[in-house]
Amino acid sequence: MGSRRPNLHARLVAVLAVIAVLLAGLVGRLGQLQLDPAPVAAGDAGPSTSTQVVLTPAPRGRILDRRGVPLADDAVRLDVTLDRAVLADEDDAGRSSLRALARDLGVTPESLRDRLTLCGAPDAAPAPRCWPGSAYVPVTVAEGVSSRLALRLGERGDRYPAAEVVTTAVRRDQEVPLAPQVLGYLTPADAATVEASAGRIHDGDLVGRAGLEQQYDDVLRGEPGSAEVRVDARGIVTGTEPGSDPVPGDDVVTTIDARVQRATQEALAEGVRDAQARGLPADEAAAVVVDVRDGGVVASASVPTYDPSVWTGGISSAEYERLTGRPGSTPLTDRVTGGAYPPASTFKVVTMPAVVAPDELDEQVDCASSVRIGDRTFRNFESRAYGRISWHRALVVSCDTVFYTNAERVWERAGGLSGRDADDAILATARDLGLGARTGVDLPVESAGRLPGRTWKREYWEATKDESCRRARDGYPAVADATRAAYLRALARESCANGYQFRPGDEVNLSIGQGDTLVTPLQMAQVYAAIATGGSVRTPRLVSATRTAQGERTDRPLAPARTVDLDPAMGRYLRSALEGVVTEGTGAGAFRGFDLDAWPVAGKTGTAEVFGEEDTAWFVSYAPADRPRYAVAVVVGQGGTGGGTAAGIAREIHASLARTTR
């Protein structure tokens, strides 16, 4: 791979050439002494001359997909700057220049004066209206102006000699933003960040605030250049001494495939729109594709999403409120790693190895419409009954009651009310498959999900018992629905009295991924990757290599594969049943007409019940079923059934994988 530096210089030179033709004479009159690089004699400079170091930002490294397609790189933008020292030298201290420039820029003179004031000064406006940069460099007062406006400014340069049009390198994302939650965004460094950086980050520097921009900020950043400027007592630059050139940051090469990423985003957005057209809220969703061979994240999408260009040049308070203000609807959240949902029946592949011995796989089990466990009745989905069926069939049709009765036996074997988490087979299998812990993906933030065992339940009770007891006493007067208020009060009474107990119903809910169980889509993709490969799973990752501006590539080593304790016979049985889900079970409708011979898919639907909300839809799968390469997890909050919503989204993602896989 060749150097990217010549290409960047070529683009800059081309832009500068156009500007030179269009804007001849625009280069603002900074004054002969201000840009004179020659040393100034001590006698000329005067006794009050001081020296300041001015830093030149380094070009930030690019974020590339696995084929080298830029996901985020630098583009050239036209900005307008004002030199405060030149303004101060004008007859009226620059007031007429500011008024004239404000008219051409379509802003108020007051906004320009705000921008010329250093942030932190006593009379400074709030950021980003004030100037966060150095006092010894021109102040950027307009960003991304058109070439037409730049030409007009050049033609009227005598009206505001302190103005200059400059080229600025800015972060550029795809025209249709790809994986914005994964890539993250840049914002100016705050004082705390600068102080904590031990000199690596300076005032005005852009720093990664989320995603890969934050995780690999040190790699992408590069080293700033520097120059010394001499400043007289009035603050006017009297000379410069050239210093070091900036060193561009390194590129990071991701595992993302831009083609699959685009298809995944489109499929997820279309699936959400379809669910909403059917009257479902479908207010959040996520989808992830993982290469089961090396753990590489091939695609990662979240809904709602956003355009990262909103961060360029400072974000308005209204836009920031839209991105962060409504709980449960935050477009900045990476729901693949940060969203936690009850997994519903997709969890049954975890429970089955825990409750069935390999030599019991050929036994028939009773799929009743409901079962009585303790003092509660637990029903099958829509109260269906299938009679005596195989374990294979139980997974294909997603029979709940089979798992209920076996979960009760696990609870009893673990010691009942006096049991320990360490003796609970379902919890042990779930932990072995990686649930209840972060996956270790290379991102700054990740949820561990939740496995609600005995320890967790007691800790939760101790943290909430005072509120539960208060509600048990006072009820819920603010809840208008009397039936719901009574139900909530009954729950509060139960929790107040003995909410610390891990009862049979807790084990039952755990066995089908309900109750307080929470997982992330990435965790479930890892679980199904382990099943697909027979128990070998890699730590997921997003960056496979770094590359210097000169094209020197350094591959990042793979973490050793982790081995899951999955009996070979059980693994084969699960894989066969998961294929059956797609060909004849709860996922068959979504894949009707799909060429399963060319691209065989194995997977499991899930429909999670959430109190007070519509169901959460899941489909977790892998393909090709006969030679697994990709695991795909899809979840749609308040999206209805797994087969009716999530499986259809997964179908379109698998179609993309089939097209792009050789």
C-alpha positions in Angstrom: 0.0 0.0 0.0 1.4 3.4 -1.0 1.7 6.5 1.1 -1.5 8.6 1.6 0.6 11.8 2.2 1.0 12.6 -1.5 -2.7 12.2 -2.1 -3.6 14.5 0.7 -1.1 17.1 -0.5 -2.4 16.8 -4.0 -5.9 17.5 -2.8 -4.7 20.4 -0.7 -2.7 21.9 -3.6 -5.6 21.6 -6.0 -7.9 23.4 -3.6 -5.3 26.1 -2.9 -4.8 26.6 -6.6 -8.5 27.3 -7.1 -8.6 29.6 -4.2 -5.5 31.4 -5.4 -7.2 32.1 -8.7 -10.6 33.0 -7.3 -9.4 34.9 -4.2 -6.3 36.8 -5.4 -5.8 39.6 -3.0 -8.0 38.0 -0.4 -5.1 36.9 1.8 -5.9 39.2 4.7 -3.3 42.0 5.4 -1.7 40.6 8.5 1.0 43.2 8.3 4.6 42.8 7.1 6.0 42.3 10.6 3.3 39.7 11.5 4.2 37.1 8.9 7.9 37.9 8.5 9.8 34.7 9.2 13.1 36.4 9.5 14.5 37.0 13.0 14.0 40.5 14.4 17.0 42.2 16.0 16.8 42.8 19.7 16.9 46.5 19.1 14.0 46.4 16.7 11.9 44.2 18.8 12.1 46.3 21.9 12.6 45.2 25.5 9.0 44.0 26.0 9.0 41.5 23.2 8.0 37.9 24.3 8.1 34.6 22.5 5.1 32.2 22.2 4.9 28.7 20.8 2.0 28.2 18.3 1.0 24.6 17.5 -0.1 23.3 14.1 -2.6 20.5 14.3 -1.6 17.2 12.8 -3.9 15.6 10.1 -5.9 12.9 11.9 -5.7 9.3 10.7 -8.5 7.8 8.8 -10.9 5.0 9.9 -11.1 2.5 7.1 -13.2 -0.6 6.4 -11.6 -4.0 5.9 -11.1 -3.3 2.2 -9.6 0.2 2.7 -12.8 2.2 2.0 -12.7 5.3 4.2 -15.4 5.4 6.9 -14.1 8.6 8.4 -11.3 10.8 6.9 -10.3 14.4 6.5 -11.8 16.8 3.9 -10.8 20.3 3.0 -13.1 23.1 4.1 -13.1 26.9 3.5 -13.2 28.9 6.7 -13.0 32.6 7.4 -10.6 33.9 10.1 -10.1 37.3 11.7 -6.8 38.6 13.1 -7.5 40.5 16.2 -4.2 42.4 16.1 -5.0 43.8 12.7 -8.5 44.7 13.8 -7.0 46.6 16.8 -4.7 48.6 14.4 -7.7 49.9 12.4 -8.8 53.5 13.0 -12.0 52.5 14.8 -10.6 49.3 16.4 -12.2 47.3 13.6 -15.9 48.1 14.4 -16.7 49.1 10.8 -14.9 46.0 9.5 -16.9 43.8 11.8 -20.2 45.4 10.7 -19.3 44.9 7.0 -18.1 41.3 7.4 -21.2 40.5 9.5 -23.5 41.6 6.7 -21.6 39.4 4.1 -21.6 36.4 6.4 -25.3 36.9 7.4 -24.6 37.2 11.1 -24.7 39.9 13.7 -21.6 42.0 14.7 -22.3 40.9 18.3 -21.8 37.3 17.3 -18.4 38.1 15.7 -17.4 40.0 18.8 -18.4 37.1 21.0 -16.3 34.8 18.8 -13.3 37.1 19.1 -13.3 36.8 22.9 -11.3 34.1 24.4 -13.2 31.4 26.3 -12.6 31.9 30.0 -12.3 35.7 29.8 -14.6 37.5 32.2 -16.9 38.8 29.5 -16.8 35.7 27.3 -20.0 34.2 25.8 -20.6 30.5 26.5 -18.9 27.9 24.2 -19.0 27.5 21.3 -19.7 31.2 20.8 -16.4 32.2 22.3 -12.9 31.3 20.9 -11.4 28.2 22.5 -8.1 28.5 20.7 -4.8 30.3 21.1 -4.7 34.1 21.6 -1.8 34.3 19.1 -3.5 32.8 16.0 -6.4 34.2 13.8 -9.9 33.4 15.1 -12.2 31.2 13.0 -15.5 33.2 12.6 -17.2 31.2 9.8 -16.8 27.6 8.8 -17.5 25.8 5.6 -18.3 28.9 3.5 -19.1 28.4 -0.2 -16.6 29.3 -2.9 -19.1 31.9 -4.1 -19.0 33.7 -0.7 -15.2 33.3 -0.5 -15.0 35.1 -3.9 -17.2 37.9 -2.8 -15.1 38.3 0.4 -12.1 38.5 -1.8 -13.6 41.2 -4.0 -14.4 43.3 -0.9 -11.1 42.6 0.9 -10.3 46.3 1.4 -13.4 46.6 3.6 -12.1 44.1 6.2 -8.3 43.7 5.9 -8.2 41.5 9.0 -10.1 38.7 7.2 -8.6 35.7 5.5 -10.1 32.7 3.8 -8.2 29.5 4.9 -8.4 25.8 4.2 -9.1 23.6 7.2 -8.9 19.8 7.4 -12.1 18.5 8.9 -13.5 15.1 9.7 -15.6 13.7 6.9 -18.0 10.7 7.1 -19.7 8.9 4.3 -22.5 10.7 2.4 -24.8 8.1 4.0 -23.2 7.8 7.4 -22.1 4.3 8.2 -21.9 3.0 11.7 -21.9 6.4 13.4 -22.3 4.9 16.9 -19.3 2.7 16.3 -17.1 5.4 14.8 -17.9 8.0 17.4 -17.3 11.7 17.0 -14.9 14.5 17.8 -15.3 17.5 20.1 -12.9 20.2 21.3 -10.9 19.1 24.3 -12.2 20.5 27.6 -9.9 21.7 30.4 -10.1 18.4 32.3 -9.1 16.4 29.2 -6.1 18.7 28.5 -5.0 18.5 32.1 -5.2 14.7 32.3 -3.3 14.3 29.0 0.2 15.1 30.4 0.9 17.4 27.5 -0.4 15.2 24.7 -3.6 17.3 24.2 -3.8 21.0 24.0 -6.5 23.7 24.1 -8.6 23.6 20.9 -7.5 20.1 19.9 -10.3 17.8 18.7 -10.6 14.6 20.7 -12.6 11.4 20.2 -15.6 11.3 22.5 -17.1 7.9 21.7 -16.6 4.8 19.6 -13.4 4.2 17.7 -12.5 7.9 17.6 -12.2 7.7 21.4 -10.8 4.1 21.7 -8.0 4.8 19.3 -7.6 8.6 19.8 -3.9 8.3 20.6 -3.3 6.3 17.3 -5.4 8.6 15.1 -4.2 11.9 16.7 -0.6 12.3 15.4 1.9 14.8 16.6 1.3 18.6 16.2 3.9 20.8 14.6 5.1 24.0 16.2 6.5 27.4 15.5 7.8 30.3 17.6 6.2 33.7 17.3 7.5 36.9 18.7 4.8 39.2 20.2 5.2 42.9 21.2 3.6 44.5 24.2 0.4 45.2 22.3 0.0 41.5 21.4 0.9 42.0 17.7 3.1 39.3 16.1 6.4 40.8 15.0 8.1 37.7 13.7 8.1 33.9 13.4 10.7 31.1 13.6 9.8 27.9 11.8 9.8 24.8 14.0 8.7 21.2 13.5 6.2 19.9 10.9 3.1 18.0 12.2 3.2 14.2 12.0 0.0 12.7 10.6 -1.9 10.2 12.8 -2.1 6.6 11.8 -5.0 5.1 10.0 -7.0 2.3 11.7 -8.2 -0.6 9.6 -11.4 -2.0 10.9 -13.1 -5.3 10.4 -16.2 -3.6 9.1 -17.2 -4.3 5.5 -18.9 -1.1 4.2 -21.1 -3.1 1.8 -22.5 -5.3 4.6 -22.7 -2.3 6.9 -24.8 -0.4 4.5 -27.1 -3.3 3.8 -27.5 -4.0 7.6 -28.4 -0.4 8.3 -30.9 -0.4 5.4 -32.5 -3.7 6.5 -32.8 -2.5 10.1 -34.3 0.8 9.2 -36.8 -0.8 6.8 -37.7 -3.5 9.4 -38.4 -0.8 11.9 -40.5 1.2 9.5 -42.5 -2.0 8.6 -43.2 -2.7 12.3 -44.3 0.8 12.8 -46.6 0.6 9.8 -48.2 -2.4 11.6 -48.9 -0.2 14.6 -46.0 -1.2 16.8 -43.8 1.5 18.5 -40.5 -0.2 17.4 -38.7 2.6 19.0 -35.2 1.1 19.1 -33.3 -1.7 17.3 -29.9 -3.1 16.8 -28.2 -5.6 14.5 -24.6 -7.0 14.4 -22.7 -9.3 12.2 -19.6 -11.1 13.6 -17.1 -13.3 11.7 -17.1 -16.4 13.8 -13.6 -17.3 12.6 -11.7 -14.3 14.1 -14.3 -12.3 16.0 -14.3 -9.4 13.6 -17.4 -7.2 13.7 -18.4 -7.0 10.0 -21.4 -4.7 10.6 -23.0 -2.9 13.6 -26.2 -0.8 13.3 -28.4 1.0 15.8 -31.8 2.7 15.6 -32.4 5.5 16.2 -29.4 6.9 14.5 -27.9 10.3 13.6 -25.7 12.1 11.2 -22.2 12.7 12.8 -21.8 15.9 10.8 -23.9 17.7 13.5 -20.7 17.9 15.5 -18.8 19.8 12.9 -18.4 23.4 13.9 -20.2 23.0 17.2 -23.6 21.6 17.9 -26.7 23.6 18.7 -28.5 23.1 22.1 -31.6 22.0 20.3 -29.7 19.3 18.3 -27.9 18.2 21.4 -31.2 17.9 23.3 -32.5 15.7 20.4 -29.5 13.4 20.6 -29.5 13.0 24.4 -32.6 14.4 25.9 -35.3 11.7 25.7 -34.6 8.6 27.9 -34.8 5.4 25.8 -34.4 7.3 22.6 -30.8 8.4 22.4 -29.3 8.2 18.9 -25.8 8.4 20.3 -26.1 5.0 22.0 -24.5 2.0 20.4 -27.3 -0.5 21.1 -25.2 -3.4 19.8 -22.8 -3.1 22.8 -24.7 -0.7 25.1 -28.3 -1.8 24.8 -29.4 -4.6 27.1 -32.6 -6.5 26.5 -34.3 -9.7 27.7 -33.3 -12.4 25.2 -36.5 -14.4 25.4 -36.4 -17.8 23.6 -33.0 -17.1 22.0 -31.7 -18.0 25.5 -33.0 -21.6 25.2 -29.8 -22.6 23.5 -28.1 -21.7 26.8 -30.6 -23.5 29.0 -30.8 -26.7 27.0 -27.2 -27.9 27.6 -27.7 -27.0 31.3 -30.9 -29.2 31.7 -30.4 -32.0 29.3 -27.7 -34.6 29.4 -26.3 -35.8 26.0 -27.8 -39.3 26.6 -31.2 -37.8 27.2 -31.5 -36.0 23.9 -33.6 -38.8 22.3 -36.2 -38.7 25.1 -39.7 -37.3 24.5 -40.9 -34.4 26.6 -44.4 -33.0 27.3 -45.2 -29.6 25.8 -48.3 -28.7 27.7 -50.2 -25.4 27.3 -49.3 -24.5 30.9 -47.6 -25.8 34.0 -48.0 -25.1 37.8 -44.8 -24.3 39.5 -44.9 -23.2 43.1 -48.0 -21.0 43.6 -48.0 -19.7 40.0 -49.2 -21.0 36.6 -46.7 -20.5 33.7 -48.2 -20.6 30.2 -46.9 -21.4 26.8 -46.8 -18.7 24.1 -50.4 -18.1 23.2 -51.2 -21.2 25.4 -50.3 -23.6 22.7 -49.8 -27.3 23.4 -47.9 -29.8 21.3 -48.1 -32.9 23.4 -45.2 -35.4 23.6 -42.4 -34.0 21.4 -38.7 -34.3 20.9 -36.2 -31.8 22.2 -35.5 -31.0 18.6 -39.2 -30.1 18.1 -39.3 -28.2 21.3 -36.7 -25.8 20.0 -38.2 -25.6 16.5 -41.6 -24.6 17.7 -40.2 -22.8 20.8 -42.1 -24.6 23.5 -41.8 -22.8 26.8 -43.4 -25.3 29.2 -40.7 -28.0 28.5 -38.1 -25.5 29.8 -40.2 -24.5 32.8 -40.4 -28.0 34.2 -36.7 -28.6 33.7 -35.8 -25.2 35.2 -37.7 -26.2 38.4 -35.5 -29.3 38.7 -32.4 -27.1 38.3 -33.6 -24.9 41.1 -34.2 -27.9 43.4 -30.8 -29.4 42.6 -29.2 -26.1 43.4 -30.7 -26.2 46.9 -34.0 -24.5 46.5 -34.5 -21.4 48.7 -31.2 -22.0 50.4 -29.3 -22.7 47.1 -26.1 -21.1 45.8 -25.4 -19.6 42.4 -22.4 -21.8 42.1 -24.6 -24.8 42.0 -27.0 -23.5 39.4 -26.5 -25.2 36.1 -28.3 -22.6 34.0 -26.2 -19.7 35.5 -23.0 -21.7 35.1 -23.7 -22.5 31.4 -24.7 -18.9 30.7 -21.5 -17.6 32.3 -19.4 -20.1 30.4 -20.9 -18.8 27.1 -19.9 -15.3 28.1 -23.2 -13.8 29.4 -23.2 -11.5 32.4 -19.7 -10.2 31.5 -18.4 -7.7 28.9 -17.2 -9.3 25.6 -14.0 -7.3 25.6 -14.7 -5.7 22.2 -12.4 -2.7 21.6 -14.8 0.1 22.4 -14.7 2.5 25.4 -18.2 1.6 26.7 -19.9 -1.8 26.9 -22.7 -3.3 28.9 -22.2 -6.5 30.8 -25.9 -7.4 30.7 -27.3 -9.2 33.7 -27.7 -12.7 34.9 -30.2 -12.4 37.8 -29.1 -15.1 40.2 -29.4 -15.3 44.0 -26.6 -12.9 44.7 -27.9 -10.3 42.3 -31.5 -10.6 43.7 -30.4 -10.1 47.3 -28.2 -7.1 46.4 -31.1 -5.6 44.4 -33.5 -6.1 47.3 -31.2 -4.5 49.8 -30.9 -1.5 47.5 -34.6 -1.1 46.9 -36.4 -2.5 49.9 -37.1 0.9 51.5 -38.9 2.1 48.4 -40.7 -1.3 48.1 -42.0 -1.1 51.6 -43.1 2.5 51.2 -45.0 1.5 48.1 -46.5 -1.4 49.9 -47.8 1.0 52.5 -48.9 3.9 50.3 -49.6 2.3 47.0 -49.4 4.1 43.7 -51.9 7.0 43.8 -50.4 8.6 40.7 -51.2 5.6 38.6 -54.6 6.2 37.0 -55.3 2.6 36.0 -56.7 1.0 39.2 -56.0 -2.5 38.1 -52.4 -1.7 37.3 -52.0 0.2 40.6 -53.2 -2.7 42.5 -50.9 -5.1 40.7 -47.9 -2.8 41.4 -48.8 -2.6 45.0 -49.0 -6.4 45.3 -45.6 -6.7 43.8 -44.3 -4.1 46.3 -45.7 -6.0 49.2 -44.1 -9.2 48.0 -40.8 -7.5 47.5 -40.9 -5.7 50.8 -41.5 -9.0 52.7 -39.2 -11.5 50.9 -37.9 -10.0 47.7 -34.5 -11.3 48.4 -35.6 -15.0 47.9 -34.6 -16.7 44.6 -37.8 -18.7 44.0 -38.7 -21.3 41.4 -40.4 -18.7 39.3 -37.1 -16.8 39.0 -35.4 -19.9 37.6 -38.3 -20.4 35.2 -38.0 -16.9 33.9 -34.3 -17.3 33.6 -34.6 -20.5 31.6 -36.5 -18.7 28.7 -34.6 -15.4 28.9 -37.3 -13.5 30.7 -37.6 -11.8 34.1 -34.6 -9.7 35.0 -32.3 -11.3 32.4 -30.6 -8.8 30.1 -28.1 -9.3 27.3 -26.6 -7.3 24.5 -26.9 -8.2 20.8 -23.1 -8.6 20.6 -23.2 -11.1 23.6 -25.9 -13.2 21.8 -24.0 -13.2 18.6 -21.0 -14.6 20.5 -23.2 -17.3 22.1 -24.4 -18.4 18.7 -20.9 -18.2 17.3 -19.8 -20.6 20.0 -22.6 -23.1 19.1 -21.8 -22.7 15.4 -18.1 -23.5 15.8 -18.6 -26.3 18.4 -17.4 -24.3 21.3 -14.6 -22.1 20.1 -15.1 -18.4 20.3 -12.9 -15.3 19.7 -13.0 -12.0 21.5 -14.9 -9.7 19.2 -12.9 -6.8 17.7 -13.3 -3.8 15.4 -9.8 -2.9 14.5 -7.5 -5.4 12.8 -4.5 -3.2 11.9 -3.0 0.3 11.9 -1.3 2.0 9.0 1.1 5.0 8.9 0.8 7.9 6.5 3.6 6.2 4.5 1.6 3.0 4.1 3.4 0.8 6.7 0.8 -1.6 8.1 1.0 -3.2 11.5 -1.5 -6.1 12.1 -3.0 -6.4 15.5 -2.6 -9.9 16.9 -5.7 -12.1 17.5 -6.6 -12.9 21.0 -6.4 -16.7 21.7 -9.7 -18.5 21.1 -11.7 -19.3 24.2 -13.2 -22.8 24.5 -16.7 -23.3 25.8 -17.7 -26.5 27.5 -20.1 -27.7 24.9 -20.6 -31.5 24.5 -20.1 -32.5 20.8 -23.3 -34.4 20.7 -25.2 -31.5 22.3 -23.6 -29.1 19.8 -24.7 -31.2 16.8 -28.2 -31.5 18.2 -28.5 -27.7 18.7 -27.2 -26.9 15.3 -29.7 -29.3 13.7 -32.6 -27.9 15.6 -31.6 -24.3 14.8 -31.6 -25.2 11.1 -35.1 -26.6 11.6 -36.3 -23.3 13.1 -35.6 -21.6 9.8 -36.9 -24.4 7.5 -40.0 -25.5 9.4 -40.3 -23.6 12.7 -40.9 -20.1 14.0 -38.5 -18.5 11.6 -39.7 -20.3 8.4 -42.2 -17.6 7.4 -39.5 -14.9 7.2 -37.2 -17.1 5.0 -39.9 -18.3 2.6 -38.5 -18.0 -0.9 -34.9 -17.5 0.4 -32.3 -19.8 -1.3 -31.4 -21.8 1.8 -29.6 -24.4 -0.4 -27.1 -21.8 -1.5 -26.9 -20.0 1.9 -28.3 -22.2 4.7 -29.2 -20.3 7.8 -29.6 -21.6 11.3 -31.2 -19.5 14.0 -33.7 -18.9 16.8 -36.5 -16.5 17.3 -37.3 -14.8 20.5 -40.3 -12.7 21.7 -39.6 -11.0 25.1 -42.5 -9.8 27.2 -41.9 -6.5 28.9 -44.3 -5.1 31.4 -46.2 -2.1 30.1 -44.7 -2.3 26.7 -45.1 -4.2 23.4 -42.9 -7.4 23.0 -39.2 -7.2 22.1 -38.4 -9.1 18.9 -35.2 -11.2 18.5 -33.6 -13.3 15.9 -30.1 -14.7 16.4 -28.5 -16.8 13.7 -25.4 -18.0 11.9 -24.6 -19.0 8.3 -23.7 -20.9 6.2 -25.1 -23.5 8.5 -22.8 -26.2 7.0 -19.6 -24.2 7.2 -20.3 -21.3 9.7 -18.7 -18.0 9.0 -21.0 -15.3 10.3 -23.2 -14.9 13.4 -26.0 -12.3 13.1 -28.1 -10.9 16.0 -31.1 -8.6 15.5 -33.3 -7.1 18.2 -36.2 -4.6 17.9 -37.5 -3.1 21.0 -41.4 -3.0 21.1 -41.2 -4.7 17.7 -43.6 -7.6 18.2 -42.6 -11.2 17.6 -39.2 -12.5 16.6 -40.5 -14.3 13.6 -42.7 -11.5 12.5 -40.1 -8.6 12.7 -36.5 -9.5 13.6 -36.2 -12.6 11.4 -37.2 -10.6 8.3 -34.5 -8.1 9.0 -31.9 -10.9 9.5 -33.0 -12.4 6.1 -32.0 -9.2 4.3 -28.7 -9.1 6.2 -28.0 -12.8 5.2 -28.8 -11.9 1.6 -26.1 -9.2 1.7 -23.6 -11.7 3.2 -24.4 -14.2 0.5 -23.7 -11.6 -2.2 -20.4 -10.4 -0.7 -18.9 -13.7 0.5 -16.7 -15.6 -1.9 
